[in-house]
C-alpha cells in the first residue's frame, strides 16, 4: 500500500545570504520554500526539527516578489491584438521572454479592436500559473473599445464603441465573453458607463479609467461604483487644471470611499512621463503607484515598422509612434528598466520601487494574499536583484526559471 505522504515530506529549499523584502523593508534573513510557497521557519523548527533539503546561496542579492505587469500589449514581434492562428503560442512566447525582466505574471493587453478579434482571441487563453514555460497569465486587460474619440491615442477610431444599453449586453456584443478577463479600461464620461462599471466589478473584474476626457466628478462617480485604477496616468486624459483636475485629481480626492485605494499606472520609461510629473504623482499618492510597461510588439526588436492592433507603428530610438505621426503608442521599455528609472527619477527607496512592480499590482487585482509579497503562505515567485536593481535570476513557485 502506498503511504499517504504528509505535506511535511515535501522537500524544503532555504535561500541564504540575501536581503528579502518583507513588511515594506529589506531584511537580512533566510527565505524558506516548500511546495512552491513561502514557509514559516518558526513552525518548521518547532514542528519538524527544521532543516532544508537544498540550500541556495544568493550571493548577497536582494530577493523581491516577482514583478507583475498589468499592461503589456506584446513584444518580440508578437502583438496580442492580432487574431493569429496561434494566440496562446504568442502569449507563451512573450511570457517566456519577460522572465529575464523579473516578470512572473502578467495581463496580456488588447487595444481597441473589431469584435471579431476579441471573439477569436479571448476564448483561446485561460488563466494559468507561471513556470519554466514562462510567466503566468492573470487574465486579459481589455483597453477599449469604450473610450473617448478625443483621447483615443493610437486606438483606431473606426473600432470605438459607446454603451447602447448600459450593461452586460454592450460588453458581450464587443467582447463575446468575459471569461479570463482581469481588467477593462473605459472612459467614465460615456453615457450609461456607471452601470457597466458596476456590472464588471460584480464579476470581479477590475475597472480602470483611461483614454478619457472625464472631469473629476465623473471620475469620482466611477470610483464610487467600483472603479479602482487609472490607465497610464497623465497619458490620454485631460491635463491637470487647478479648477477641475480631471482624472488626475483622483490621486488626492476626498470623495474616495473609506478603505478604498485608487491605483494608477505609470509608464516609467523616461518618455511617456516627464520625471517631474512622475515625482508629483508619487509624492501625492505613493501607495497607489503601479509600474506598467505598456510594451508593444517592438519591445526587444530593432528600430523599424511594427504593428499594434490595427495600426502601423514606427520605432525611433526608444520612441514608438503611430507611423507618420507624433502620437506615442505604447513603449518598448522592460519592467526592470521601469523599476530602475522610477527609483532614479523619483528618489524613492529601493523598497518603494520594488513594491510598485509587485505588491501594488497584486493589491489592485485583489491577489495580494498569494502574489506580490514574501509573506508566509504566499507563492514563491521571486526575483533576485543586485544593488543597482539589475535582474540576476527569476523563480516561479520556488523553482529557478531564468538566470543571468
Secondary structure as UniProt FT lines:
FT   HELIX           7..9
FT   STRAND          12..16
FT   STRAND          19..22
FT   TURN            23..24
FT   STRAND          25..28
FT   STRAND          31..34
FT   TURN            35..36
FT   STRAND          37..38
FT   HELIX           41..48
FT   STRAND          54..57
FT   TURN            59..60
FT   STRAND          62..65
FT   STRAND          67..72
FT   STRAND          74..75
FT   TURN            76..77
FT   STRAND          78..79
FT   TURN            80..81
FT   TURN            85..86
FT   HELIX           87..97
FT   HELIX           98..101
FT   STRAND          103..111
FT   HELIX           115..121
FT   HELIX           122..124
FT   TURN            132..133
FT   STRAND          136..137
FT   STRAND          140..143
FT   TURN            150..151
FT   TURN            153..154
FT   HELIX           157..159
FT   HELIX           168..175
FT   TURN            179..180
FT   STRAND          181..186
FT   TURN            188..189
FT   TURN            191..192
FT   HELIX           193..202
FT   TURN            203..204
FT   STRAND          206..209
FT   HELIX           216..224
FT   TURN            225..226
FT   STRAND          229..230
FT   TURN            233..236
FT   HELIX           246..252
FT   TURN            258..259
FT   STRAND          263..266
FT   HELIX           275..284
FT   HELIX           286..288
FT   STRAND          289..291
FT   TURN            297..300
FT   STRAND          304..308
FT   TURN            309..310
FT   STRAND          311..316
FT   TURN            317..318
FT   STRAND          319..322
FT   TURN            323..324
FT   HELIX           335..346
FT   HELIX           350..355
FT   TURN            356..358
FT   HELIX           359..364
FT   TURN            365..366
FT   TURN            368..370
FT   TURN            376..377
FT   STRAND          382..385
FT   TURN            387..388
FT   STRAND          391..396
FT   TURN            397..398
FT   STRAND          399..403
//
